């Protein structure tokens, strides 16, 4: 069920994501402020998506503690403040863009390169122990 696009060609959710990104760029890098913005976005999510976002946050904190939580285009994300300063991992909840599934994504700054072709995002419906194990391995590799 795709959201209706405006005359500008962007949906309301896409326009909001652009506004969020502009505000993020204005905010001075500050771990406390970044975490507050991150948690504000997570707390607005539907229960199931909020639980997934918080579990992903816990996995990142445990397996890539050098990454810092912040928002990126209004999505919960994690960046490396020391190495590149760029977002490495992000979580796009389904409700944000009214899509069928949530997505766990990895930016071009992650270390997932594998030849000439590799996935950078994964549909995420439910976090099971097996899925968490796979995510853990991706986090470790992406953040290395």
JOLINPE-V896734 format. One record per residue. PHI is phi in degrees with one decimal (NA if undefined). PSI is psi in whole degrees, 0 to 359 (none if undefined). OMEGA is omega in whole degrees, 0 to 359 (* if undefined). Layout:
<<PHI:PSI:OMEGA> <PHI:PSI:OMEGA>>
//
This chain:
<<NA:89:183> <-72.9:145:179> <-78.5:145:181> <-68.9:134:179> <-87.0:148:179> <-86.1:183:178> <-60.5:333:180> <-74.6:347:181> <93.7:358:181> <-113.3:144:175> <-76.6:167:177> <-59.9:321:179> <-65.8:321:178> <-66.2:318:177> <-62.6:320:178> <-64.8:320:178> <-61.3:321:178> <-66.7:320:177> <-64.2:317:178> <-58.6:316:181> <-64.4:320:178> <-61.8:317:178> <-66.5:323:178> <-63.4:320:180> <-66.0:329:180> <-76.0:330:183> <-70.5:129:178> <-66.7:139:179> <-56.9:115:182> <-151.3:115:186> <-56.9:321:181> <-67.1:314:179> <-66.3:322:179> <-63.8:316:180> <-64.9:321:178> <-61.5:313:179> <-63.3:319:178> <-57.8:309:183> <-67.0:326:176> <-60.9:316:179> <-66.4:316:180> <-62.5:318:183> <-67.4:343:177> <-86.6:352:183> <-76.8:155:171> <-58.3:154:188> <-48.6:309:184> <-63.6:319:180> <-71.9:323:176> <-60.0:315:179> <-61.4:319:178> <-63.7:314:181> <-60.8:318:180> <-68.6:325:178> <-69.9:321:176> <-62.9:318:177> <-57.4:315:179> <-63.3:320:178> <-64.6:317:179> <-63.9:314:181> <-59.9:324:181> <-78.2:318:190> <-104.3:349:176> <-146.3:63:186> <-63.4:346:178> <-77.8:346:177> <-80.8:148:184> <-117.7:137:179> <-74.9:141:173> <-163.5:180:173> <-103.2:155:180> <-145.1:114:188> <53.7:34:178> <79.7:4:180> <-103.0:145:173> <-60.8:134:182> <-149.7:174:180> <-137.6:134:181> <-128.0:164:180> <-102.9:103:183> <-69.7:337:184> <-90.0:312:188> <-77.5:302:184> <-122.4:337:186> <74.8:8:184> <-105.3:155:176> <-65.3:137:180> <-108.8:316:186> <-130.8:142:175> <-144.6:157:179> <-121.7:119:177> <-106.9:107:180> <-75.6:147:185> <-58.9:321:183> <-64.8:332:183> <-58.3:314:181> <-113.7:15:178> <54.4:48:178> <-102.9:170:184> <-73.1:326:184> <-133.4:153:170> <-77.2:162:182> <-133.3:134:169> <-101.0:120:185> <-121.5:159:180> <-130.3:128:183> <-76.1:175:177> <-65.9:349:179> <-89.7:358:177> <-79.7:163:181> <-101.7:53:179> <-99.7:2:183> <-49.8:134:180> <-150.5:85:181> <75.0:223:184> <-103.0:2:187> <-159.0:122:178> <-157.2:155:181> <-76.0:147:176> <-121.5:355:174> <-146.9:153:185> <-134.9:131:174> <-66.1:138:184> <-134.3:112:182> <-103.1:318:183> <-150.3:140:177> <-91.4:109:175> <-105.3:168:176> <-55.6:320:179> <-64.9:316:179> <-64.4:318:179> <-60.1:321:178> <-63.6:318:178> <-65.6:319:179> <-64.4:318:178> <-55.6:313:180> <-63.7:320:178> <-64.7:318:179> <-60.5:312:181> <-60.0:314:181> <-68.1:314:183> <-62.3:324:186> <-92.2:359:183> <-72.8:none:*>>
//
